[in-house]
Amino acid sequence: MPIVYENGCAFELGKAIRLRDGKDVTLIANGLMVAAALEAAEKLAGQGVQARVLDMHTVKPLDNAAVLAAARETGRLVVAEEHLLHGGLGSAVAMSAARQHPVPIRFVALRDTFAESGTPEGLLKKYGLTADDVVRAALELAGKK
């Protein structure tokens, strides 16, 4: 998997890390999906969509202030995680946004299924957890799909 923090990073529990600025959509990711979100942001830039990228490394406590700022400033959220759709980062972000500043949200996550064995790249593609899947979700929100 790609290395996101070449020189390490000082993580603070409950505090998201903004890795990229953008005004059209915010990509909120954790784990290996952070690299996919960064790649997606590059691809989106080539299509005229400026994507903010947040590494939401802590689900609990969640950085509600970062979710609120993203919702207010970009108006659209895509949550990307290598976790089941229900009960993970996406659920936490959706509850936070709904409580503070409701906006359209799309989710890139495992649907109700058990994963199989295989190569990392093959499994990410099979289960819709690639940068291209994040791009599709963001373009749908931006009305460009």
C-alpha positions as a Markdown table, in Angstrom:
| # | Residue | x | y | z |
|---|---|---|---|---|
| 1 | Met | 0.0 | 0.0 | 0.0 |
| 2 | Pro | 1.2 | 3.5 | -0.7 |
| 3 | Ile | 2.9 | 5.4 | 2.2 |
| 4 | Val | 1.0 | 8.6 | 3.0 |
| 5 | Tyr | 3.3 | 10.0 | 5.6 |
| 6 | Glu | 6.8 | 9.6 | 4.3 |
| 7 | Asn | 8.4 | 11.1 | 7.4 |
| 8 | Gly | 5.8 | 9.9 | 9.9 |
| 9 | Cys | 3.1 | 12.0 | 11.5 |
| 10 | Ala | 2.1 | 13.2 | 15.0 |
| 11 | Phe | -1.5 | 12.0 | 15.4 |
| 12 | Glu | -3.8 | 13.6 | 17.9 |
| 13 | Leu | -6.7 | 11.5 | 19.0 |
| 14 | Gly | -10.0 | 13.0 | 17.8 |
| 15 | Lys | -8.3 | 15.5 | 15.4 |
| 16 | Ala | -8.5 | 14.9 | 11.6 |
| 17 | Ile | -5.5 | 15.8 | 9.4 |
| 18 | Arg | -6.2 | 17.9 | 6.4 |
| 19 | Leu | -4.0 | 16.6 | 3.6 |
| 20 | Arg | -5.4 | 18.6 | 0.7 |
| 21 | Asp | -7.5 | 21.7 | 0.4 |
| 22 | Gly | -10.6 | 21.9 | -1.9 |
| 23 | Lys | -13.8 | 23.7 | -2.2 |
| 24 | Asp | -16.1 | 21.4 | -4.2 |
| 25 | Val | -16.3 | 18.2 | -2.1 |
| 26 | Thr | -14.5 | 16.7 | 0.9 |
| 27 | Leu | -13.2 | 13.2 | 0.8 |
| 28 | Ile | -13.0 | 11.8 | 4.4 |
| 29 | Ala | -11.0 | 8.6 | 4.7 |
| 30 | Asn | -9.2 | 6.4 | 7.1 |
| 31 | Gly | -6.7 | 3.6 | 6.9 |
| 32 | Leu | -5.5 | 2.5 | 3.5 |
| 33 | Met | -8.4 | 4.5 | 1.9 |
| 34 | Val | -6.5 | 7.7 | 2.7 |
| 35 | Ala | -4.1 | 7.0 | -0.1 |
| 36 | Ala | -7.0 | 6.2 | -2.4 |
| 37 | Ala | -8.7 | 9.5 | -1.4 |
| 38 | Leu | -5.5 | 11.4 | -2.3 |
| 39 | Glu | -5.3 | 9.7 | -5.6 |
| 40 | Ala | -8.9 | 10.4 | -6.3 |
| 41 | Ala | -8.4 | 14.1 | -5.5 |
| 42 | Glu | -5.7 | 14.2 | -8.1 |
| 43 | Lys | -8.0 | 12.6 | -10.7 |
| 44 | Leu | -10.8 | 14.9 | -9.7 |
| 45 | Ala | -8.6 | 18.0 | -10.1 |
| 46 | Gly | -8.1 | 16.9 | -13.7 |
| 47 | Gln | -11.8 | 17.0 | -14.2 |
| 48 | Gly | -12.2 | 20.5 | -12.6 |
| 49 | Val | -13.4 | 19.3 | -9.2 |
| 50 | Gln | -11.4 | 20.6 | -6.2 |
| 51 | Ala | -11.5 | 18.0 | -3.4 |
| 52 | Arg | -10.4 | 18.5 | 0.2 |
| 53 | Val | -9.0 | 15.4 | 1.7 |
| 54 | Leu | -9.2 | 14.6 | 5.5 |
| 55 | Asp | -7.5 | 11.7 | 7.2 |
| 56 | Met | -10.0 | 10.9 | 9.9 |
| 57 | His | -7.8 | 8.4 | 11.6 |
| 58 | Thr | -9.9 | 8.4 | 14.8 |
| 59 | Val | -13.5 | 7.3 | 14.5 |
| 60 | Lys | -14.1 | 7.7 | 18.3 |
| 61 | Pro | -13.6 | 10.4 | 19.3 |
| 62 | Leu | -14.6 | 11.8 | 15.9 |
| 63 | Asp | -13.4 | 15.3 | 14.9 |
| 64 | Asn | -16.9 | 16.8 | 14.7 |
| 65 | Ala | -15.4 | 20.3 | 14.1 |
| 66 | Ala | -13.6 | 19.0 | 10.9 |
| 67 | Val | -16.9 | 17.4 | 9.7 |
| 68 | Leu | -18.8 | 20.7 | 10.4 |
| 69 | Ala | -16.2 | 22.8 | 8.6 |
| 70 | Ala | -16.1 | 20.4 | 5.6 |
| 71 | Ala | -19.9 | 20.3 | 5.4 |
| 72 | Arg | -20.2 | 24.1 | 5.6 |
| 73 | Glu | -17.3 | 24.9 | 3.3 |
| 74 | Thr | -17.6 | 22.2 | 0.6 |
| 75 | Gly | -21.3 | 21.2 | 0.9 |
| 76 | Arg | -20.6 | 17.6 | -0.1 |
| 77 | Leu | -18.9 | 14.6 | 1.6 |
| 78 | Val | -17.6 | 11.3 | 0.4 |
| 79 | Val | -16.5 | 8.9 | 3.1 |
| 80 | Ala | -14.1 | 6.2 | 2.1 |
| 81 | Glu | -13.2 | 3.3 | 4.4 |
| 82 | Glu | -12.2 | -0.3 | 4.2 |
| 83 | His | -14.9 | -1.3 | 6.7 |
| 84 | Leu | -18.5 | -2.3 | 6.5 |
| 85 | Leu | -20.9 | 0.4 | 5.4 |
| 86 | His | -22.8 | 0.3 | 8.7 |
| 87 | Gly | -21.2 | 1.1 | 12.0 |
| 88 | Gly | -17.9 | 2.6 | 10.9 |
| 89 | Leu | -16.5 | 5.9 | 9.9 |
| 90 | Gly | -19.3 | 6.6 | 7.4 |
| 91 | Ser | -22.0 | 6.1 | 10.0 |
| 92 | Ala | -20.1 | 8.4 | 12.5 |
| 93 | Val | -19.6 | 11.1 | 9.8 |
| 94 | Ala | -23.2 | 10.9 | 8.7 |
| 95 | Met | -24.5 | 11.3 | 12.3 |
| 96 | Ser | -22.2 | 14.2 | 12.9 |
| 97 | Ala | -23.2 | 16.0 | 9.7 |
| 98 | Ala | -26.9 | 15.3 | 10.3 |
| 99 | Arg | -26.6 | 16.8 | 13.8 |
| 100 | Gln | -24.6 | 19.8 | 12.8 |
| 101 | His | -25.0 | 20.7 | 9.1 |
| 102 | Pro | -26.8 | 18.2 | 6.8 |
| 103 | Val | -25.3 | 17.8 | 3.4 |
| 104 | Pro | -25.3 | 15.2 | 0.6 |
| 105 | Ile | -23.0 | 12.3 | 1.5 |
| 106 | Arg | -21.8 | 9.2 | -0.5 |
| 107 | Phe | -20.1 | 6.2 | 1.0 |
| 108 | Val | -17.3 | 4.0 | -0.4 |
| 109 | Ala | -17.2 | 1.0 | 1.9 |
| 110 | Leu | -17.8 | -2.7 | 2.0 |
| 111 | Arg | -21.5 | -3.5 | 1.5 |
| 112 | Asp | -23.1 | -6.3 | 3.5 |
| 113 | Thr | -20.7 | -9.1 | 2.5 |
| 114 | Phe | -17.8 | -11.1 | 3.9 |
| 115 | Ala | -14.5 | -10.5 | 2.1 |
| 116 | Glu | -12.6 | -13.2 | 0.4 |
| 117 | Ser | -8.9 | -13.9 | 0.1 |
| 118 | Gly | -6.9 | -12.5 | -2.7 |
| 119 | Thr | -4.3 | -9.9 | -3.7 |
| 120 | Pro | -4.9 | -6.5 | -2.1 |
| 121 | Glu | -5.4 | -4.8 | -5.4 |
| 122 | Gly | -7.8 | -7.4 | -6.6 |
| 123 | Leu | -9.9 | -7.3 | -3.5 |
| 124 | Leu | -10.0 | -3.5 | -3.4 |
| 125 | Lys | -11.3 | -3.5 | -7.0 |
| 126 | Lys | -13.8 | -6.3 | -6.4 |
| 127 | Tyr | -15.3 | -4.6 | -3.4 |
| 128 | Gly | -15.3 | -1.1 | -4.8 |
| 129 | Leu | -12.6 | 0.4 | -2.6 |
| 130 | Thr | -10.4 | 2.1 | -5.2 |
| 131 | Ala | -9.6 | 5.7 | -6.1 |
| 132 | Asp | -11.8 | 5.3 | -9.1 |
| 133 | Asp | -14.7 | 4.4 | -6.9 |
| 134 | Val | -14.1 | 7.5 | -4.8 |
| 135 | Val | -13.9 | 9.6 | -8.0 |
| 136 | Arg | -17.3 | 8.2 | -9.1 |
| 137 | Ala | -18.9 | 9.0 | -5.8 |
| 138 | Ala | -17.5 | 12.6 | -5.8 |
| 139 | Leu | -18.6 | 13.2 | -9.4 |
| 140 | Glu | -22.1 | 12.0 | -8.7 |
| 141 | Leu | -22.3 | 14.5 | -5.8 |
| 142 | Ala | -20.9 | 17.3 | -8.0 |
| 143 | Gly | -23.5 | 16.6 | -10.7 |
| 144 | Lys | -20.7 | 15.7 | -13.2 |
| 145 | Lys | -21.6 | 12.1 | -13.7 |
